Amino acid sequence: MEPFTITTRLTKKHYSQYLYVQTYRKSGIILIILLGMLELYTGAVLRKPINYPYVTFGLFLMLSPALIVELAKGKTASRPGVYSDIQYTFSEESIVEVGNGFEATYKWEYILRLKESSHFLILFTSKQSGKFVYKDRLTSEQIAFIKSKVQKR
């Protein structure tokens, strides 16, 4: 396939939605929230008078996943250029990423995995770091090309 180039800009809204969905779908997080609800129920309804340590701990458990997401968003936002325009050029050999003050080239064999969400194709270059490419900027042939290059490994 001929090399193609797209320009994309990650929005805070879409990144926030992605983080919340990925966090709240994990079984461990669901278990922590249920445990928090149980603590809250036990402290506020079953105990008379209200047992404030139970209520406080229950609220902490229920809100801790959101706190984790907000901390992750803050860490990401502190990196320069994350929410600026990034140009990706996809070719048979590599992906070239050009952003505000940086340029990087990734050979396809160094893309660990590809994840598809409702808005993005996420090309993971490490266990925790990925390149967010909006799917609406790509044709179906281009999406199939990117998927085939990652799956070939």
N, C-alpha and C positions, 0 to 999 in steps of 0.2 A: 504494500500500500504506500502511496505517496505520503511524505511527511505532511502533517497538518498542525496548525497552531491555533490555540484558543487563549483568550484572556479572561480571567476570572477574578472575582473578589469575594472572599469569604465574609459573610455578614455575621454580626454578633448574634442576631436572632436565630439564624439557622444553626450556627455552632452551638448555641445554648440548647436548642431543641435536641440536637444530636446527643449532647452530653447527658441531658436528662433522660432521654429514651434509653440510652445505653446503660445508665446507672440503675434506673428503676425496673429494668427487666431482669436483673440478676436475682436469682433465688435467695442468695444471702441477704441482699438488701430488703427483699420482701419479708423475709423472716425477721429482720431487725425491726422493721416497721410494725409488724404484727406483735412482736414482743413489746414494743413501745405502747401500742394500743392497749395491750393487756395490762401493763403497768399503770397506765393512765386510768383505765377502768377500775382496776383494783384500788388505786389510791383515792379516786374521786367518788366512786359509786359504792363500792363494797365496804369501805372503811368509813365509819362515822366517829368522830369528826374527820374531815378530809386529811389524809396523810400526805403532806406536801413533799416529802422526799420521793415517794412513789410517783406523784404527779410530775415532779421536776425531772426525774429520771426517764419517765415515759415520754415526756415532751422532747427531751434530749435525744432519745433513740429515734423518735419519729422525724425529727428535723436534721439529724446528722447526715443523711444522704444528700440533702439539699446543700448543706454546708460544704460537703466534699466537692460537689459540682461547682459551687460558687468559688471555692479556692482554686479549682482547676481552671476555671474561666479567667480568674485574675492572673494566674501564672502565664496563661497563653497570651493574654492581652498585654503583658509586660514586655513581650518580645517585639522588637521593632519590625514593622512591615507585615505583620500577620493579617491585618484587615485592609491591606492595600492591594492594588492590582498586581496579579501574578500572571505571567505569560508562560504557557506550557507548549512545547513543541514535541510531538510524538512522532518517532520514526521507527524503522525496523530494528535499529540497534539500541536506541536509548530514549530517555525523556530529558529534555532540556528545560530547566525552570529558571525564569528570569524575573526578578522582583526589584523592589526598591532598594538598590544598593547591593544586590547579590546576584550571583548566577551559579547554578549547580547543574551537573549532568549525572543522571542515574542510568546505569545499564539495566536492562530488563531483569537480569539475573539477580540484581540486588533489591528488587521489589519483593518483599517477603510474602505479601498476600494482598488480595483485593477484596474490599468489602463494598457492597452496594446498599445505599440507603435510599429514601424517597427522593432526596435532592442531589446526592453526591455519588461519585465513585471515589472511594478512599484507597489510595495506593500507599500501603504501609512500607516505610523504609526502615523501621525498627519496630519493636513490640508495642511501643507507646506513641510513636510519631508517624503521621501519615500526611499525604498530600490530598487536599480536598479539591476535587474537580467537579464542577456542576454538570449534571447530566443533560440539562436543557440546552447547553451550549454545544452538545455533541450530537451527531447523527447516529442512527442505529448501527450503521456500518462501522463508525468510529468506536462506538462502545463495544461492539463485537470484536474489533481488532485489539483493543486494550485488554479485554478479558482473555482473548486467545494468547496474547503475549505473556500474561501472568500465569496462565494455566499450563503453558508449555514446559515450565520448569519442573 
